[in-house]
């Protein structure tokens, strides 16, 4: 039971962390590109990757939570 609750909490922490890093990267994009214009494409690709990670984590989080709840009921 403790493992399942830990799994739920960690999944939430990962989602919040990914979302925070993505939003901060988006916020500081202009400042970074103004200092390093040669890295603008790389920065945008990394930002796209972070966005896709947030999107996939958000889409699969209900499946993770559903799996954790069902394993709590079977114990």
PDB file of N, H, CA, C and O in Angstrom:
ATOM      1  N   UNK A   1       0.820  -1.195   0.000  1.00  0.00           N
ATOM      2  CA  UNK A   1       0.000   0.000   0.000  1.00  0.00           C
ATOM      3  C   UNK A   1       0.859   1.252   0.000  1.00  0.00           C
ATOM      4  O   UNK A   1       0.546   2.218  -0.695  1.00  0.00           O
ATOM      5  N   UNK A   2       1.944   1.246   0.776  1.00  0.00           N
ATOM      6  H   UNK A   2       2.199   0.462   1.341  1.00  0.00           H
ATOM      7  CA  UNK A   2       2.835   2.396   0.832  1.00  0.00           C
ATOM      8  C   UNK A   2       3.498   2.627  -0.517  1.00  0.00           C
ATOM      9  O   UNK A   2       3.705   3.769  -0.927  1.00  0.00           O
ATOM     10  N   UNK A   3       3.831   1.539  -1.205  1.00  0.00           N
ATOM     11  H   UNK A   3       3.663   0.611  -0.872  1.00  0.00           H
ATOM     12  CA  UNK A   3       4.475   1.652  -2.509  1.00  0.00           C
ATOM     13  C   UNK A   3       3.540   2.330  -3.507  1.00  0.00           C
ATOM     14  O   UNK A   3       3.984   3.156  -4.304  1.00  0.00           O
ATOM     15  N   UNK A   4       2.262   1.994  -3.472  1.00  0.00           N
ATOM     16  H   UNK A   4       1.902   1.323  -2.824  1.00  0.00           H
ATOM     17  CA  UNK A   4       1.302   2.580  -4.408  1.00  0.00           C
ATOM     18  C   UNK A   4       1.090   4.064  -4.135  1.00  0.00           C
ATOM     19  O   UNK A   4       0.997   4.857  -5.071  1.00  0.00           O
ATOM     20  N   UNK A   5       1.012   4.444  -2.872  1.00  0.00           N
ATOM     21  H   UNK A   5       1.088   3.800  -2.111  1.00  0.00           H
ATOM     22  CA  UNK A   5       0.863   5.859  -2.534  1.00  0.00           C
ATOM     23  C   UNK A   5       2.119   6.613  -2.946  1.00  0.00           C
ATOM     24  O   UNK A   5       2.034   7.734  -3.447  1.00  0.00           O
ATOM     25  N   UNK A   6       3.269   6.014  -2.739  1.00  0.00           N
ATOM     26  H   UNK A   6       3.338   5.103  -2.332  1.00  0.00           H
ATOM     27  CA  UNK A   6       4.528   6.621  -3.158  1.00  0.00           C
ATOM     28  C   UNK A   6       4.555   6.793  -4.667  1.00  0.00           C
ATOM     29  O   UNK A   6       5.030   7.813  -5.167  1.00  0.00           O
ATOM     30  N   UNK A   7       4.053   5.811  -5.394  1.00  0.00           N
ATOM     31  H   UNK A   7       3.668   4.982  -4.988  1.00  0.00           H
ATOM     32  CA  UNK A   7       4.001   5.888  -6.854  1.00  0.00           C
ATOM     33  C   UNK A   7       3.128   7.047  -7.300  1.00  0.00           C
ATOM     34  O   UNK A   7       3.492   7.768  -8.228  1.00  0.00           O
ATOM     35  N   UNK A   8       1.989   7.239  -6.662  1.00  0.00           N
ATOM     36  H   UNK A   8       1.693   6.653  -5.908  1.00  0.00           H
ATOM     37  CA  UNK A   8       1.080   8.326  -7.006  1.00  0.00           C
ATOM     38  C   UNK A   8       1.739   9.681  -6.727  1.00  0.00           C
ATOM     39  O   UNK A   8       1.679  10.592  -7.552  1.00  0.00           O
ATOM     40  N   UNK A   9       2.355   9.797  -5.576  1.00  0.00           N
ATOM     41  H   UNK A   9       2.404   9.057  -4.906  1.00  0.00           H
ATOM     42  CA  UNK A   9       3.005  11.056  -5.203  1.00  0.00           C
ATOM     43  C   UNK A   9       4.158  11.366  -6.157  1.00  0.00           C
ATOM     44  O   UNK A   9       4.304  12.503  -6.603  1.00  0.00           O
ATOM     45  N   UNK A  10       4.965  10.374  -6.466  1.00  0.00           N
ATOM     46  H   UNK A  10       4.846   9.450  -6.104  1.00  0.00           H
ATOM     47  CA  UNK A  10       6.085  10.591  -7.382  1.00  0.00           C
ATOM     48  C   UNK A  10       5.612  10.964  -8.786  1.00  0.00           C
ATOM     49  O   UNK A  10       6.231  11.803  -9.440  1.00  0.00           O
ATOM     50  N   UNK A  11       4.547  10.364  -9.246  1.00  0.00           N
ATOM     51  H   UNK A  11       4.045   9.683  -8.714  1.00  0.00           H
ATOM     52  CA  UNK A  11       4.005  10.710 -10.560  1.00  0.00           C
ATOM     53  C   UNK A  11       3.551  12.170 -10.579  1.00  0.00           C
ATOM     54  O   UNK A  11       3.768  12.876 -11.563  1.00  0.00           O
ATOM     55  N   UNK A  12       2.936  12.613  -9.512  1.00  0.00           N
ATOM     56  H   UNK A  12       2.760  12.039  -8.712  1.00  0.00           H
ATOM     57  CA  UNK A  12       2.529  14.013  -9.420  1.00  0.00           C
ATOM     58  C   UNK A  12       3.713  14.956  -9.356  1.00  0.00           C
ATOM     59  O   UNK A  12       3.704  16.012  -9.988  1.00  0.00           O
ATOM     60  N   UNK A  13       4.731  14.584  -8.600  1.00  0.00           N
ATOM     61  H   UNK A  13       4.739  13.725  -8.087  1.00  0.00           H
ATOM     62  CA  UNK A  13       5.934  15.416  -8.496  1.00  0.00           C
ATOM     63  C   UNK A  13       6.637  15.523  -9.845  1.00  0.00           C
ATOM     64  O   UNK A  13       7.107  16.597 -10.220  1.00  0.00           O
ATOM     65  N   UNK A  14       6.708  14.415 -10.570  1.00  0.00           N
ATOM     66  H   UNK A  14       6.326  13.543 -10.265  1.00  0.00           H
ATOM     67  CA  UNK A  14       7.345  14.434 -11.884  1.00  0.00           C
ATOM     68  C   UNK A  14       6.579  15.351 -12.833  1.00  0.00           C
ATOM     69  O   UNK A  14       7.186  16.131 -13.567  1.00  0.00           O
ATOM     70  N   UNK A  15       5.268  15.262 -12.821  1.00  0.00           N
ATOM     71  H   UNK A  15       4.775  14.629 -12.224  1.00  0.00           H
ATOM     72  CA  UNK A  15       4.463  16.117 -13.698  1.00  0.00           C
ATOM     73  C   UNK A  15       4.637  17.585 -13.347  1.00  0.00           C
ATOM     74  O   UNK A  15       4.807  18.416 -14.239  1.00  0.00           O
ATOM     75  N   UNK A  16       4.598  17.912 -12.074  1.00  0.00           N
ATOM     76  H   UNK A  16       4.460  17.237 -11.349  1.00  0.00           H
ATOM     77  CA  UNK A  16       4.767  19.306 -11.644  1.00  0.00           C
ATOM     78  C   UNK A  16       6.157  19.821 -11.999  1.00  0.00           C
ATOM     79  O   UNK A  16       6.306  20.966 -12.427  1.00  0.00           O
ATOM     80  N   UNK A  17       7.174  18.980 -11.824  1.00  0.00           N
ATOM     81  H   UNK A  17       7.053  18.050 -11.476  1.00  0.00           H
ATOM     82  CA  UNK A  17       8.540  19.379 -12.161  1.00  0.00           C
ATOM     83  C   UNK A  17       8.696  19.616 -13.655  1.00  0.00           C
ATOM     84  O   UNK A  17       9.274  20.623 -14.066  1.00  0.00           O
ATOM     85  N   UNK A  18       8.187  18.702 -14.470  1.00  0.00           N
ATOM     86  H   UNK A  18       7.718  17.885 -14.136  1.00  0.00           H
ATOM     87  CA  UNK A  18       8.262  18.880 -15.918  1.00  0.00           C
ATOM     88  C   UNK A  18       7.521  20.146 -16.362  1.00  0.00           C
ATOM     89  O   UNK A  18       8.012  20.895 -17.207  1.00  0.00           O
ATOM     90  N   UNK A  19       6.365  20.371 -15.799  1.00  0.00           N
ATOM     91  H   UNK A  19       5.967  19.763 -15.113  1.00  0.00           H
ATOM     92  CA  UNK A  19       5.585  21.555 -16.150  1.00  0.00           C
ATOM     93  C   UNK A  19       6.319  22.829 -15.733  1.00  0.00           C
ATOM     94  O   UNK A  19       6.342  23.803 -16.486  1.00  0.00           O
ATOM     95  N   UNK A  20       6.913  22.830 -14.550  1.00  0.00           N
ATOM     96  H   UNK A  20       6.895  22.039 -13.939  1.00  0.00           H
ATOM     97  CA  UNK A  20       7.653  23.996 -14.069  1.00  0.00           C
ATOM     98  C   UNK A  20       8.857  24.299 -14.948  1.00  0.00           C
ATOM     99  O   UNK A  20       9.086  25.450 -15.320  1.00  0.00           O
ATOM    100  N   UNK A  21       9.626  23.267 -15.281  1.00  0.00           N
ATOM    101  H   UNK A  21       9.440  22.332 -14.979  1.00  0.00           H
ATOM    102  CA  UNK A  21      10.805  23.466 -16.129  1.00  0.00           C
ATOM    103  C   UNK A  21      10.396  23.956 -17.515  1.00  0.00           C
ATOM    104  O   UNK A  21      11.060  24.821 -18.087  1.00  0.00           O
ATOM    105  N   UNK A  22       9.322  23.417 -18.052  1.00  0.00           N
ATOM    106  H   UNK A  22       8.783  22.715 -17.588  1.00  0.00           H
ATOM    107  CA  UNK A  22       8.850  23.852 -19.364  1.00  0.00           C
ATOM    108  C   UNK A  22       8.410  25.309 -19.335  1.00  0.00           C
ATOM    109  O   UNK A  22       8.769  26.080 -20.225  1.00  0.00           O
ATOM    110  N   UNK A  23       7.639  25.695 -18.329  1.00  0.00           N
ATOM    111  H   UNK A  23       7.346  25.069 -17.606  1.00  0.00           H
ATOM    112  CA  UNK A  23       7.170  27.078 -18.247  1.00  0.00           C
ATOM    113  C   UNK A  23       8.318  28.049 -18.002  1.00  0.00           C
ATOM    114  O   UNK A  23       8.327  29.142 -18.569  1.00  0.00           O
ATOM    115  N   UNK A  24       9.285  27.673 -17.169  1.00  0.00           N
ATOM    116  H   UNK A  24       9.277  26.786 -16.709  1.00  0.00           H
ATOM    117  CA  UNK A  24      10.445  28.533 -16.955  1.00  0.00           C
ATOM    118  C   UNK A  24      11.284  28.660 -18.219  1.00  0.00           C
ATOM    119  O   UNK A  24      11.790  29.741 -18.524  1.00  0.00           O
ATOM    120  N   UNK A  25      11.434  27.571 -18.950  1.00  0.00           N
ATOM    121  H   UNK A  25      11.023  26.694 -18.703  1.00  0.00           H
ATOM    122  CA  UNK A  25      12.180  27.618 -20.209  1.00  0.00           C
ATOM    123  C   UNK A  25      11.479  28.505 -21.227  1.00  0.00           C
ATOM    124  O   UNK A  25      12.126  29.236 -21.978  1.00  0.00           O
ATOM    125  N   UNK A  26      10.177  28.439 -21.248  1.00  0.00           N
ATOM    126  H   UNK A  26       9.651  27.846 -20.638  1.00  0.00           H
ATOM    127  CA  UNK A  26       9.414  29.289 -22.154  1.00  0.00           C
ATOM    128  C   UNK A  26       9.519  30.761 -21.735  1.00  0.00           C
ATOM    129  O   UNK A  26       9.622  31.646 -22.585  1.00  0.00           O
ATOM    130  N   UNK A  27       9.493  31.011 -20.445  1.00  0.00           N
ATOM    131  H   UNK A  27       9.409  30.292 -19.755  1.00  0.00           H
ATOM    132  CA  UNK A  27       9.574  32.371 -19.920  1.00  0.00           C
ATOM    133  C   UNK A  27      10.929  33.015 -20.245  1.00  0.00           C
ATOM    134  O   UNK A  27      10.989  34.185 -20.621  1.00  0.00           O
ATOM    135  N   UNK A  28      12.011  32.245 -20.099  1.00  0.00           N
ATOM    136  H   UNK A  28      11.962  31.294 -19.793  1.00  0.00           H
ATOM    137  CA  UNK A  28      13.353  32.778 -20.309  1.00  0.00           C
ATOM    138  C   UNK A  28      13.882  32.570 -21.731  1.00  0.00           C
ATOM    139  O   UNK A  28      15.065  32.796 -21.987  1.00  0.00           O
ATOM    140  N   UNK A  29      13.030  32.150 -22.642  1.00  0.00           N
ATOM    141  H   UNK A  29      12.069  31.967 -22.434  1.00  0.00           H
ATOM    142  CA  UNK A  29      13.456  31.882 -24.011  1.00  0.00           C
ATOM    143  C   UNK A  29      14.024  33.130 -24.678  1.00  0.00           C
ATOM    144  O   UNK A  29      15.096  33.075 -25.280  1.00  0.00           O
ATOM    145  N   UNK A  30      13.327  34.236 -24.577  1.00  0.00           N
ATOM    146  H   UNK A  30      12.456  34.280 -24.088  1.00  0.00           H
ATOM    147  CA  UNK A  30      13.773  35.457 -25.250  1.00  0.00           C
ATOM    148  C   UNK A  30      15.137  35.921 -24.721  1.00  0.00           C
ATOM    149  O   UNK A  30      16.005  36.315 -25.500  1.00  0.00           O
ATOM    150  N   UNK A  31      15.319  35.874 -23.409  1.00  0.00           N
ATOM    151  H   UNK A  31      14.613  35.555 -22.776  1.00  0.00           H
ATOM    152  CA  UNK A  31      16.598  36.294 -22.828  1.00  0.00           C
ATOM    153  C   UNK A  31      17.735  35.390 -23.289  1.00  0.00           C
ATOM    154  O   UNK A  31      18.821  35.870 -23.614  1.00  0.00           O
ATOM    155  N   UNK A  32      17.489  34.096 -23.316  1.00  0.00           N
ATOM    156  H   UNK A  32      16.607  33.706 -23.052  1.00  0.00           H
ATOM    157  CA  UNK A  32      18.529  33.165 -23.742  1.00  0.00           C
ATOM    158  C   UNK A  32      18.893  33.387 -25.205  1.00  0.00           C
ATOM    159  O   UNK A  32      20.071  33.434 -25.558  1.00  0.00           O
ATOM    160  N   UNK A  33      17.885  33.523 -26.049  1.00  0.00           N
ATOM    161  H   UNK A  33      16.927  33.484 -25.763  1.00  0.00           H
ATOM    162  CA  UNK A  33      18.139  33.671 -27.487  1.00  0.00           C
ATOM    163  C   UNK A  33      18.782  35.026 -27.791  1.00  0.00           C
ATOM    164  O   UNK A  33      19.550  35.139 -28.746  1.00  0.00           O
ATOM    165  N   UNK A  34      18.483  36.046 -26.998  1.00  0.00           N
ATOM    166  H   UNK A  34      17.859  35.954 -26.222  1.00  0.00           H
ATOM    167  CA  UNK A  34      19.135  37.337 -27.228  1.00  0.00           C
ATOM    168  C   UNK A  34      20.628  37.274 -26.894  1.00  0.00           C
ATOM    169  O   UNK A  34      21.427  37.982 -27.507  1.00  0.00           O
ATOM    170  N   UNK A  35      21.007  36.440 -25.935  1.00  0.00           N
ATOM    171  H   UNK A  35      20.358  35.865 -25.437  1.00  0.00           H
ATOM    172  CA  UNK A  35      22.429  36.275 -25.605  1.00  0.00           C
ATOM    173  C   UNK A  35      23.128  35.264 -26.514  1.00  0.00           C
ATOM    174  O   UNK A  35      24.301  35.432 -26.846  1.00  0.00           O
ATOM    175  N   UNK A  36      22.415  34.224 -26.912  1.00  0.00           N
ATOM    176  H   UNK A  36      21.462  34.087 -26.642  1.00  0.00           H
ATOM    177  CA  UNK A  36      22.999  33.153 -27.722  1.00  0.00           C
ATOM    178  C   UNK A  36      22.112  32.877 -28.935  1.00  0.00           C
ATOM    179  O   UNK A  36      21.416  31.862 -28.967  1.00  0.00           O
ATOM    180  N   UNK A  37      22.126  33.755 -29.926  1.00  0.00           N
ATOM    181  H   UNK A  37      22.691  34.579 -29.900  1.00  0.00           H
ATOM    182  CA  UNK A  37      21.232  33.557 -31.076  1.00  0.00           C
ATOM    183  C   UNK A  37      21.572  32.306 -31.894  1.00  0.00           C
ATOM    184  O   UNK A  37      20.707  31.771 -32.587  1.00  0.00           O
ATOM    185  N   UNK A  38      22.803  31.842 -31.821  1.00  0.00           N
ATOM    186  H   UNK A  38      23.506  32.276 -31.258  1.00  0.00           H
ATOM    187  CA  UNK A  38      23.180  30.661 -32.589  1.00  0.00           C
ATOM    188  C   UNK A  38      22.544  29.384 -32.033  1.00  0.00           C
ATOM    189  O   UNK A  38      22.510  28.362 -32.717  1.00  0.00           O
ATOM    190  N   UNK A  39      22.044  29.437 -30.807  1.00  0.00           N
ATOM    191  H   UNK A  39      22.072  30.268 -30.251  1.00  0.00           H
ATOM    192  CA  UNK A  39      21.428  28.259 -30.190  1.00  0.00           C
ATOM    193  C   UNK A  39      19.900  28.322 -30.192  1.00  0.00           C
ATOM    194  O   UNK A  39      19.255  27.547 -29.487  1.00  0.00           O
ATOM    195  N   UNK A  40      19.322  29.218 -30.959  1.00  0.00           N
ATOM    196  H   UNK A  40      19.847  29.848 -31.532  1.00  0.00           H
ATOM    197  CA  UNK A  40      17.867  29.393 -30.920  1.00  0.00           C
ATOM    198  C   UNK A  40      17.128  28.137 -31.381  1.00  0.00           C
ATOM    199  O   UNK A  40      16.125  27.748 -30.782  1.00  0.00           O
ATOM    200  N   UNK A  41      17.621  27.511 -32.439  1.00  0.00           N
ATOM    201  H   UNK A  41      18.435  27.827 -32.926  1.00  0.00           H
ATOM    202  CA  UNK A  41      16.954  26.302 -32.933  1.00  0.00           C
ATOM    203  C   UNK A  41      17.078  25.151 -31.929  1.00  0.00           C
ATOM    204  O   UNK A  41      16.120  24.412 -31.701  1.00  0.00           O
ATOM    205  N   UNK A  42      18.258  25.008 -31.337  1.00  0.00           N
ATOM    206  H   UNK A  42      19.036  25.608 -31.522  1.00  0.00           H
ATOM    207  CA  UNK A  42      18.461  23.959 -30.331  1.00  0.00           C
ATOM    208  C   UNK A  42      17.568  24.195 -29.114  1.00  0.00           C
ATOM    209  O   UNK A  42      16.988  23.255 -28.572  1.00  0.00           O
ATOM    210  N   UNK A  43      17.461  25.446 -28.690  1.00  0.00           N
ATOM    211  H   UNK A  43      17.932  26.210 -29.130  1.00  0.00           H
ATOM    212  CA  UNK A  43      16.620  25.777 -27.544  1.00  0.00           C
ATOM    213  C   UNK A  43      15.161  25.456 -27.841  1.00  0.00           C
ATOM    214  O   UNK A  43      14.448  24.907 -27.001  1.00  0.00           O
ATOM    215  N   UNK A  44      14.727  25.806 -29.048  1.00  0.00           N
ATOM    216  H   UNK A  44      15.306  26.252 -29.731  1.00  0.00           H
ATOM    217  CA  UNK A  44      13.343  25.523 -29.428  1.00  0.00           C
ATOM    218  C   UNK A  44      13.073  24.023 -29.484  1.00  0.00           C
ATOM    219  O   UNK A  44      11.997  23.572 -29.093  1.00  0.00           O
ATOM    220  N   UNK A  45      14.040  23.250 -29.966  1.00  0.00           N
ATOM    221  H   UNK A  45      14.915  23.616 -30.283  1.00  0.00           H
ATOM    222  CA  UNK A  45      13.862  21.793 -30.010  1.00  0.00           C
ATOM    223  C   UNK A  45      13.817  21.195 -28.603  1.00  0.00           C
ATOM    224  O   UNK A  45      13.035  20.281 -28.342  1.00  0.00           O
ATOM    225  N   UNK A  46      14.649  21.706 -27.700  1.00  0.00           N
ATOM    226  H   UNK A  46      15.285  22.448 -27.912  1.00  0.00           H
ATOM    227  CA  UNK A  46      14.600  21.219 -26.319  1.00  0.00           C
ATOM    228  C   UNK A  46      13.288  21.614 -25.653  1.00  0.00           C
ATOM    229  O   UNK A  46      12.724  20.844 -24.875  1.00  0.00           O
ATOM    230  N   UNK A  47      12.805  22.811 -25.958  1.00  0.00           N
ATOM    231  H   UNK A  47      13.263  23.436 -26.590  1.00  0.00           H
ATOM    232  CA  UNK A  47      11.517  23.249 -25.423  1.00  0.00           C
ATOM    233  C   UNK A  47      10.377  22.392 -25.960  1.00  0.00           C
ATOM    234  O   UNK A  47       9.445  22.060 -25.227  1.00  0.00           O
ATOM    235  N   UNK A  48      10.453  22.036 -27.236  1.00  0.00           N
ATOM    236  H   UNK A  48      11.210  22.306 -27.831  1.00  0.00           H
ATOM    237  CA  UNK A  48       9.459  21.134 -27.821  1.00  0.00           C
ATOM    238  C   UNK A  48       9.500  19.764 -27.141  1.00  0.00           C
ATOM    239  O   UNK A  48       8.456  19.174 -26.862  1.00  0.00           O
ATOM    240  N   UNK A  49      10.698  19.267 -26.880  1.00  0.00           N
ATOM    241  H   UNK A  49      11.545  19.746 -27.107  1.00  0.00           H
ATOM    242  CA  UNK A  49      10.834  17.988 -26.182  1.00  0.00           C
ATOM    243  C   UNK A  49      10.239  18.036 -24.779  1.00  0.00           C
ATOM    244  O   UNK A  49       9.571  17.095 -24.351  1.00  0.00           O
ATOM    245  N   UNK A  50      10.482  19.129 -24.066  1.00  0.00           N
ATOM    246  H   UNK A  50      11.024  19.894 -24.414  1.00  0.00           H
ATOM    247  CA  UNK A  50       9.892  19.269 -22.733  1.00  0.00           C
ATOM    248  C   UNK A  50       8.370  19.331 -22.809  1.00  0.00           C
ATOM    249  O   UNK A  50       7.679  18.731 -21.986  1.00  0.00           O
ATOM    250  N   UNK A  51       7.851  20.052 -23.793  1.00  0.00           N
ATOM    251  H   UNK A  51       8.412  20.539 -24.463  1.00  0.00           H
ATOM    252  CA  UNK A  51       6.408  20.129 -23.959  1.00  0.00           C
ATOM    253  C   UNK A  51       5.811  18.760 -24.255  1.00  0.00           C
ATOM    254  O   UNK A  51       4.768  18.403 -23.708  1.00  0.00           O
ATOM    255  N   UNK A  52       6.469  17.996 -25.116  1.00  0.00           N
ATOM    256  H   UNK A  52       7.316  18.286 -25.561  1.00  0.00           H
ATOM    257  CA  UNK A  52       5.976  16.648 -25.425  1.00  0.00           C
ATOM    258  C   UNK A  52       6.051  15.731 -24.208  1.00  0.00           C
ATOM    259  O   UNK A  52       5.187  14.874 -24.023  1.00  0.00           O
ATOM    260  N   UNK A  53       7.079  15.905 -23.378  1.00  0.00           N
ATOM    261  H   UNK A  53       7.781  16.601 -23.528  1.00  0.00           H
ATOM    262  CA  UNK A  53       7.176  15.112 -22.149  1.00  0.00           C
ATOM    263  C   UNK A  53       6.032  15.446 -21.199  1.00  0.00           C
ATOM    264  O   UNK A  53       5.453  14.550 -20.586  1.00  0.00           O
ATOM    265  N   UNK A  54       5.705  16.731 -21.074  1.00  0.00           N
ATOM    266  H   UNK A  54       6.175  17.459 -21.572  1.00  0.00           H
ATOM    267  CA  UNK A  54       4.569  17.140 -20.225  1.00  0.00           C
ATOM    268  C   UNK A  54       3.268  16.581 -20.785  1.00  0.00           C
ATOM    269  O   UNK A  54       2.423  16.087 -20.038  1.00  0.00           O
ATOM    270  N   UNK A  55       3.115  16.662 -22.098  1.00  0.00           N
ATOM    271  H   UNK A  55       3.802  17.063 -22.704  1.00  0.00           H
ATOM    272  CA  UNK A  55       1.896  16.162 -22.732  1.00  0.00           C
ATOM    273  C   UNK A  55       1.726  14.660 -22.515  1.00  0.00           C
ATOM    274  O   UNK A  55       0.640  14.210 -22.149  1.00  0.00           O
ATOM    275  N   UNK A  56       2.782  13.884 -22.734  1.00  0.00           N
ATOM    276  H   UNK A  56       3.664  14.250 -23.031  1.00  0.00           H
ATOM    277  CA  UNK A  56       2.668  12.437 -22.562  1.00  0.00           C
ATOM    278  C   UNK A  56       2.468  12.061 -21.097  1.00  0.00           C
ATOM    279  O   UNK A  56       1.711  11.140 -20.790  1.00  0.00           O
ATOM    280  N   UNK A  57       3.144  12.773 -20.189  1.00  0.00           N
ATOM    281  H   UNK A  57       3.759  13.521 -20.439  1.00  0.00           H
ATOM    282  CA  UNK A  57       2.949  12.483 -18.766  1.00  0.00           C
ATOM    283  C   UNK A  57       1.521  12.800 -18.352  1.00  0.00           C
ATOM    284  O   UNK A  57       0.924  12.070 -17.561  1.00  0.00           O
ATOM    285  N   UNK A  58       0.968  13.892 -18.886  1.00  0.00           N
ATOM    286  H   UNK A  58       1.452  14.485 -19.529  1.00  0.00           H
ATOM    287  CA  UNK A  58      -0.413  14.260 -18.573  1.00  0.00           C
ATOM    288  C   UNK A  58      -1.395  13.233 -19.130  1.00  0.00           C
ATOM    289  O   UNK A  58      -2.381  12.893 -18.476  1.00  0.00           O
ATOM    290  N   UNK A  59      -1.125  12.742 -20.333  1.00  0.00           N
ATOM    291  H   UNK A  59      -0.324  13.018 -20.864  1.00  0.00           H
ATOM    292  CA  UNK A  59      -2.022  11.754 -20.936  1.00  0.00           C
ATOM    293  C   UNK A  59      -1.961  10.404 -20.226  1.00  0.00           C
ATOM    294  O   UNK A  59      -2.978   9.723 -20.097  1.00  0.00           O
ATOM    295  N   UNK A  60      -0.779  10.018 -19.769  1.00  0.00           N
ATOM    296  H   UNK A  60       0.047  10.572 -19.874  1.00  0.00           H
ATOM    297  CA  UNK A  60      -0.638   8.709 -19.144  1.00  0.00           C
ATOM    298  C   UNK A  60      -0.804   8.726 -17.627  1.00  0.00           C
ATOM    299  O   UNK A  60      -0.850   7.665 -17.005  1.00  0.00           O
ATOM    300  N   UNK A  61      -0.894   9.899 -17.027  1.00  0.00           N
ATOM    301  H   UNK A  61      -0.856  10.761 -17.533  1.00  0.00           H
ATOM    302  CA  UNK A  61      -1.080   9.974 -15.576  1.00  0.00           C
ATOM    303  C   UNK A  61      -2.376   9.305 -15.117  1.00  0.00           C
ATOM    304  O   UNK A  61      -2.351   8.594 -14.112  1.00  0.00           O
ATOM    305  N   UNK A  62      -3.506   9.494 -15.802  1.00  0.00           N
ATOM    306  H   UNK A  62      -3.527  10.071 -16.619  1.00  0.00           H
ATOM    307  CA  UNK A  62      -4.719   8.773 -15.371  1.00  0.00           C
ATOM    308  C   UNK A  62      -4.551   7.250 -15.413  1.00  0.00           C
ATOM    309  O   UNK A  62      -5.092   6.543 -14.563  1.00  0.00           O
ATOM    310  N   UNK A  63      -3.810   6.749 -16.392  1.00  0.00           N
ATOM    311  H   UNK A  63      -3.370   7.324 -17.082  1.00  0.00           H
ATOM    312  CA  UNK A  63      -3.569   5.306 -16.441  1.00  0.00           C
ATOM    313  C   UNK A  63      -2.720   4.850 -15.257  1.00  0.00           C
ATOM    314  O   UNK A  63      -2.979   3.799 -14.671  1.00  0.00           O
ATOM    315  N   UNK A  64      -1.703   5.644 -14.907  1.00  0.00           N
ATOM    316  H   UNK A  64      -1.493   6.497 -15.384  1.00  0.00           H
ATOM    317  CA  UNK A  64      -0.881   5.318 -13.750  1.00  0.00           C
ATOM    318  C   UNK A  64      -1.707   5.330 -12.469  1.00  0.00           C
ATOM    319  O   UNK A  64      -1.594   4.429 -11.638  1.00  0.00           O
ATOM    320  N   UNK A  65      -2.533   6.350 -12.319  1.00  0.00           N
ATOM    321  H   UNK A  65      -2.625   7.082 -12.994  1.00  0.00           H
ATOM    322  CA  UNK A  65      -3.350   6.454 -11.113  1.00  0.00           C
ATOM    323  C   UNK A  65      -4.392   5.345 -11.051  1.00  0.00           C
ATOM    324  O   UNK A  65      -4.667   4.807  -9.978  1.00  0.00           O
ATOM    325  N   UNK A  66      -4.972   5.003 -12.194  1.00  0.00           N
ATOM    326  H   UNK A  66      -4.749   5.440 -13.066  1.00  0.00           H
ATOM    327  CA  UNK A  66      -5.943   3.919 -12.246  1.00  0.00           C
ATOM    328  C   UNK A  66      -5.286   2.600 -11.849  1.00  0.00           C
ATOM    329  O   UNK A  66      -5.861   1.817 -11.093  1.00  0.00           O
ATOM    330  N   UNK A  67      -4.095   2.361 -12.357  1.00  0.00           N
ATOM    331  H   UNK A  67      -3.628   2.998 -12.971  1.00  0.00           H
ATOM    332  CA  UNK A  67      -3.357   1.143 -12.015  1.00  0.00           C
ATOM    333  C   UNK A  67      -3.024   1.115 -10.532  1.00  0.00           C
ATOM    334  O   UNK A  67      -3.133   0.066  -9.897  1.00  0.00           O
ATOM    335  N   UNK A  68      -2.622   2.246  -9.970  1.00  0.00           N
ATOM    336  H   UNK A  68      -2.533   3.098 -10.486  1.00  0.00           H
ATOM    337  CA  UNK A  68      -2.283   2.298  -8.550  1.00  0.00           C
ATOM    338  C   UNK A  68      -3.510   2.071  -7.686  1.00  0.00           C
ATOM    339  O   UNK A  68      -3.422   1.389  -6.664  1.00  0.00           O
ATOM    340  N   UNK A  69      -4.664   2.631  -8.076  1.00  0.00           N
ATOM    341  H   UNK A  69      -4.735   3.184  -8.906  1.00  0.00           H
ATOM    342  CA  UNK A  69      -5.901   2.445  -7.302  1.00  0.00           C
ATOM    343  C   UNK A  69      -6.359   0.996  -7.361  1.00  0.00           C
ATOM    344  O   UNK A  69      -6.773   0.443  -6.341  1.00  0.00           O
ATOM    345  N   UNK A  70      -6.294   0.368  -8.531  1.00  0.00           N
ATOM    346  H   UNK A  70      -5.957   0.817  -9.359  1.00  0.00           H
ATOM    347  CA  UNK A  70      -6.707  -1.029  -8.652  1.00  0.00           C
ATOM    348  C   UNK A  70      -5.792  -1.956  -7.850  1.00  0.00           C
ATOM    349  O   UNK A  70      -6.252  -2.948  -7.283  1.00  0.00           O
ATOM    350  N   UNK A  71      -4.520  -1.638  -7.804  1.00  0.00           N
ATOM    351  H   UNK A  71      -4.147  -0.833  -8.264  1.00  0.00           H
ATOM    352  CA  UNK A  71      -3.625  -2.495  -7.013  1.00  0.00           C
ATOM    353  C   UNK A  71      -3.838  -2.252  -5.526  1.00  0.00           C
ATOM    354  O   UNK A  71      -3.545  -3.136  -4.721  1.00  0.00           O
ATOM    355  N   UNK A  72      -4.343  -1.074  -5.131  1.00  0.00           N
ATOM    356  H   UNK A  72      -4.582  -0.357  -5.785  1.00  0.00           H
ATOM    357  CA  UNK A  72      -4.680  -0.840  -3.724  1.00  0.00           C
ATOM    358  C   UNK A  72      -5.900  -1.676  -3.337  1.00  0.00           C
ATOM    359  O   UNK A  72      -5.967  -2.185  -2.218  1.00  0.00           O
ATOM    360  N   UNK A  73      -6.859  -1.823  -4.241  1.00  0.00           N
ATOM    361  H   UNK A  73      -6.805  -1.410  -5.150  1.00  0.00           H
ATOM    362  CA  UNK A  73      -8.077  -2.578  -3.937  1.00  0.00           C
ATOM    363  C   UNK A  73      -7.834  -4.062  -3.836  1.00  0.00           C
ATOM    364  O   UNK A  73      -8.544  -4.758  -3.109  1.00  0.00           O
ATOM    365  N   UNK A  74      -6.844  -4.562  -4.553  1.00  0.00           N
ATOM    366  H   UNK A  74      -6.268  -3.997  -5.144  1.00  0.00           H
ATOM    367  CA  UNK A  74      -6.588  -6.000  -4.533  1.00  0.00           C
ATOM    368  C   UNK A  74      -5.787  -6.442  -3.320  1.00  0.00           C
ATOM    369  O   UNK A  74      -5.708  -7.635  -3.026  1.00  0.00           O
ATOM    370  N   UNK A  75      -5.193  -5.486  -2.613  1.00  0.00           N
ATOM    371  H   UNK A  75      -5.257  -4.517  -2.852  1.00  0.00           H
ATOM    372  CA  UNK A  75      -4.406  -5.878  -1.419  1.00  0.00           C
ATOM    373  C   UNK A  75      -5.284  -6.117  -0.227  1.00  0.00           C
ATOM    374  O   UNK A  75      -4.788  -6.452   0.849  1.00  0.00           O
TER     375      UNK A  75
END
